[in-house]
Amino acid sequence: MERTTLVQHIRQQEKANPGATGEFTSLMNEIMVAGKIISLEVNSAGIGEDVFGLTGKINVQGEEVKKLDEFSDLTFTKIIGQSGTVCAITSEEREEALIIEDNPGKYIFMMDPLDGSSNIDVNVSIGTIFSIYRKKSLGNKVTDEDLLQKGGEQIAAGYIVYGSSTIFVYTTGQGVHGFTLDPALGEFFLSHPDLVIPEQGSTYSTNEGNWGNWDEPQKDLVAYLKEDAPATGRPYKLRYIGSLVADFHRTLLKGGLFMYPKDTKSPNGKLRFSFEAAPLAFIVEQAGGKASTGSQRILDITPSGIHDRLPLFIGSKKDVELAEERLAATVKKGGWFKWLSG
């Protein structure tokens, strides 16, 4: 049986673009290579060289850096940086953009090199999230015009899940496609063509341990999803892994709603626009879903900094719209939020 590899699929899509130069295919191939290296490291964790534990460093987010976090960041940075396809790389692990001075390309590469790193030591699925923009400014200098583009200006986005199998999911604005790594051959093969998220799901995903820090509209939304009302498909079931890439992957395949709302500890939200929200929003919209801050479409946002944070409600179209409607249908009265109606 003939199978389609990831590289073949990317080349087929690029042929549909009359102005294609092959540079994008080259960049995607380098992302794939870096993903294979990290997959091998994840799958051999605990055997031989110790990749568990902390490095003793604190990243720009104020978080302790795990050894595999650092390994993933360095792997992607080295391979992508030497590819001749990008002029800048931004990473969740780095405070500033890395500008490629020698042999720069025309793309901007943004990444969360290892999402879900708190789960490294307990063998739970983790992953890489990435986003690609085209350089907009003229000349060789990389400017804020290049690094702070609106989410809808992405030309590609994807993620790699390192779990029971390694899966590479990506979009270039021509649908969403998933590829599973055959470890015996070292190739990604098309396993999930033309992914479409169900219009409505039956699960919600959120960290309810933050309940005490939520505002009343968010509490009421979750309480509403738990209500026994079979005619509207409720109650919804709770499914939460604590690794965004894994929670999102399940939501993309099965439908439902993933939420990481703002709270008293993170009043602007916790997830990063450039490295998490924007790329996943591009993917979910290409699959027929929706992504929102709870009041605004993610892909309509232009960030003010590469480490901007925001709330995220993402998943099935009807479920995200329900969340937006419930969150908006409140008024502040006497210091408490109450539903207007419905």
C-alpha positions in Angstrom: 0.0 0.0 0.0 1.4 3.4 -1.1 1.7 5.9 1.7 2.3 9.6 1.6 5.2 11.1 3.6 5.2 14.5 5.2 7.8 15.8 2.8 5.8 14.6 -0.2 2.6 16.2 1.1 4.3 19.5 1.7 5.8 19.5 -1.8 2.4 18.7 -3.3 0.9 21.7 -1.5 3.8 23.9 -2.6 3.3 23.0 -6.2 -0.2 24.6 -6.0 1.6 27.9 -5.4 3.0 29.3 -8.7 5.4 31.5 -6.9 6.9 28.8 -4.7 10.7 28.7 -4.5 11.1 25.5 -2.4 12.3 27.5 0.6 9.2 26.8 2.6 9.5 23.1 1.9 13.1 23.2 3.1 12.0 24.9 6.4 9.3 22.4 7.1 11.7 19.6 6.4 14.1 21.1 9.1 11.2 21.3 11.6 10.5 17.6 10.9 14.1 16.7 11.5 14.2 18.6 14.8 11.0 16.9 15.8 12.5 13.5 15.1 15.5 14.2 17.3 13.4 15.4 20.2 11.0 12.4 19.8 14.0 10.1 20.1 15.2 11.9 23.2 11.8 11.9 24.8 11.3 8.2 24.1 14.7 7.3 25.5 14.3 9.5 28.6 15.6 7.7 31.6 17.8 5.4 29.6 21.5 6.4 29.5 22.0 10.2 29.7 19.8 11.8 32.3 17.3 14.3 30.7 15.0 14.5 33.7 15.1 17.2 36.2 15.9 20.9 36.2 18.8 22.9 34.8 18.8 25.4 37.7 17.9 28.2 35.3 14.8 30.4 35.2 13.4 31.3 31.8 11.8 34.7 30.7 8.4 33.4 31.9 9.8 33.1 35.5 9.6 29.3 35.2 12.2 26.7 36.2 13.8 25.3 33.0 13.8 21.5 32.7 16.7 19.8 31.0 14.5 18.6 28.1 13.1 22.1 27.7 16.6 23.4 27.1 17.5 20.5 24.8 14.4 21.1 22.7 15.0 24.8 22.4 18.7 24.4 21.5 17.8 21.6 18.9 15.2 23.7 17.1 17.3 26.9 17.3 20.4 25.2 15.8 18.7 23.3 13.1 16.3 26.1 12.0 18.9 28.8 12.5 21.3 27.1 10.1 18.7 26.3 7.5 19.0 29.5 5.5 15.2 29.8 5.5 14.6 32.2 8.4 15.7 35.6 9.4 14.5 35.4 13.0 13.6 32.8 15.6 11.5 33.5 18.7 11.0 31.0 21.5 9.0 30.8 24.7 12.3 30.1 26.4 14.1 33.2 25.2 13.5 36.8 26.2 14.6 38.3 22.8 14.3 37.2 19.2 17.3 35.5 17.8 18.2 37.4 14.6 20.0 35.4 11.9 22.8 37.6 10.6 24.5 35.1 8.2 22.5 33.6 5.3 19.1 34.9 6.5 15.9 33.6 4.8 12.5 35.3 4.4 10.5 33.6 7.2 10.0 34.2 10.9 9.9 31.1 13.1 8.1 31.1 16.4 7.9 28.2 18.8 7.1 26.7 22.2 9.9 24.1 21.9 8.5 21.7 24.6 5.0 22.4 25.8 3.8 20.5 28.9 7.3 20.1 30.3 5.9 19.8 33.8 4.7 16.3 32.6 8.2 15.2 31.4 9.0 13.1 34.4 5.7 11.3 34.6 5.5 10.0 31.0 2.5 12.1 29.9 2.3 13.4 26.3 4.1 16.6 25.6 4.9 18.5 22.4 6.2 21.3 20.3 4.0 24.1 18.9 5.3 26.3 16.0 4.2 29.2 13.8 5.6 30.7 10.6 5.2 34.2 9.3 6.7 35.8 6.2 9.0 38.8 6.7 7.1 42.0 5.9 9.6 44.9 6.3 12.0 45.8 3.5 15.8 45.5 3.9 17.8 43.1 5.9 16.8 44.4 9.4 14.2 42.5 11.3 11.7 44.9 12.9 8.6 44.8 15.1 6.6 44.8 11.9 8.0 41.3 11.3 7.9 40.0 14.9 4.5 41.4 16.0 2.2 40.4 13.1 -1.5 39.8 13.5 -2.4 36.2 14.1 -4.3 35.9 10.8 -1.1 36.7 8.9 0.5 33.3 9.7 1.4 31.3 6.6 1.7 28.0 8.5 1.4 26.6 12.0 1.6 23.2 13.5 2.4 21.0 16.5 4.2 17.7 17.2 2.9 15.4 20.0 5.4 13.1 21.7 3.3 10.4 23.2 2.4 6.8 22.6 3.2 7.7 19.0 4.7 10.9 17.6 2.3 12.9 15.5 3.0 15.9 13.3 0.0 18.2 12.6 0.2 21.2 10.4 -1.7 23.7 8.2 -0.7 26.1 5.5 -4.2 27.5 5.1 -5.2 24.5 2.9 -6.8 22.3 5.6 -5.2 20.4 8.5 -3.3 17.2 8.1 -1.7 14.8 10.6 1.3 12.5 10.1 2.4 9.7 12.4 6.1 8.8 12.7 7.0 5.2 11.7 9.9 4.7 14.1 11.2 1.7 12.0 11.6 3.8 8.9 12.1 7.2 10.5 9.4 8.8 8.3 6.2 10.7 9.0 3.3 9.2 7.0 -0.1 10.7 6.4 -2.5 9.3 9.0 -5.1 12.0 9.5 -5.9 13.7 6.2 -8.2 16.7 6.1 -8.9 16.9 9.8 -12.3 18.4 10.6 -13.3 19.1 14.3 -16.8 18.2 15.2 -19.1 21.2 15.3 -20.1 20.5 18.9 -18.4 18.2 21.4 -19.4 16.7 24.7 -16.3 17.5 26.8 -14.7 20.5 28.4 -11.1 20.8 29.4 -9.8 23.2 32.0 -7.8 23.3 35.2 -10.6 23.4 37.8 -7.9 23.7 40.5 -8.0 27.4 39.6 -11.7 27.7 40.5 -11.0 29.9 43.5 -9.2 32.4 41.3 -11.8 32.6 38.6 -14.3 35.4 38.3 -18.0 34.7 38.5 -18.8 34.5 34.8 -16.1 31.8 34.3 -17.5 29.8 37.3 -21.0 30.1 36.0 -19.9 28.9 32.5 -18.4 25.7 34.0 -21.4 25.2 36.3 -23.6 25.5 33.2 -21.6 22.9 31.3 -22.1 20.5 34.3 -25.8 20.9 34.5 -28.0 17.9 33.7 -29.8 19.0 30.5 -29.8 16.2 27.9 -31.8 18.2 25.4 -28.8 20.6 25.0 -26.1 17.9 25.2 -25.3 18.5 28.9 -23.7 17.6 31.2 -20.3 17.8 29.5 -17.6 15.5 30.7 -14.3 16.9 32.1 -11.1 15.9 30.3 -7.9 17.6 31.3 -4.3 16.4 30.9 -2.4 19.6 31.8 -0.3 19.6 28.6 -1.8 22.1 26.2 -0.7 20.3 23.0 -2.1 17.0 24.2 -5.4 18.6 25.4 -5.7 20.5 22.1 -5.0 17.4 20.0 -7.7 15.4 21.8 -10.1 18.3 21.4 -9.3 18.7 17.7 -10.0 15.0 17.1 -13.0 14.5 19.4 -14.5 18.0 19.6 -15.3 20.0 22.7 -14.0 23.1 24.5 -10.6 23.8 25.9 -10.4 26.8 28.3 -7.6 28.6 30.0 -9.3 31.8 31.3 -7.9 34.8 33.0 -7.9 34.7 36.8 -6.7 36.7 39.8 -3.2 35.2 39.5 -3.1 35.9 35.7 -5.4 38.8 35.1 -4.3 39.0 31.4 -4.4 35.3 30.9 -1.6 32.8 31.1 -1.1 31.3 27.6 1.3 33.1 25.2 -0.2 34.6 22.0 2.8 34.0 19.7 3.8 30.5 20.9 0.5 28.8 21.8 -2.8 30.7 21.1 -2.1 32.0 17.6 -0.8 28.8 16.0 -3.4 26.6 17.6 -6.1 29.2 16.6 -4.9 29.0 12.9 -5.1 25.2 13.0 -8.5 25.0 14.7 -10.1 27.5 12.3 -8.7 25.6 9.3 -10.4 22.5 10.8 -13.7 24.3 11.1 -13.4 25.3 14.8 -13.0 28.5 16.6 -10.6 30.3 18.9 -11.3 33.3 21.1 -10.2 35.2 24.2 -13.8 34.8 25.3 -14.8 38.0 23.6 -12.4 38.4 20.6 -11.2 36.2 17.8 -7.6 35.2 18.4 -6.5 35.6 14.8 -7.7 39.3 14.7 -5.2 40.2 17.5 -1.9 42.0 16.8 0.4 41.5 19.8 2.4 44.3 21.4 5.2 42.0 22.5 6.5 38.5 21.6 5.6 37.3 25.1 2.1 38.7 25.4 -0.4 36.5 27.3 -4.1 36.2 26.9 -7.1 34.0 27.8 -7.9 31.1 25.4 -11.2 29.4 24.6 -10.7 27.0 21.7 -12.3 24.0 20.1 -15.6 23.2 18.4 -17.4 26.2 16.8 -20.7 25.8 18.8 -18.9 25.2 22.1 -16.7 28.3 21.8 -19.7 30.4 20.7 -21.6 29.1 23.7 -18.7 30.1 26.0 -18.6 33.6 24.4 -22.4 34.0 24.8 -22.4 32.9 28.4 -19.5 35.0 29.4 -21.0 38.1 27.7 -24.5 37.6 29.2 -23.6 39.0 32.6 -23.9 42.3 34.4 -22.1 43.4 37.4 -24.6 44.1 40.1 -23.8 44.7 43.7 -20.3 43.4 43.3 -21.6 40.0 41.9 -22.0 38.8 38.3 -25.4 37.4 37.5 -26.9 36.0 34.3 -29.3 38.4 32.5 -31.3 35.5 31.1 -31.0 32.1 29.5 
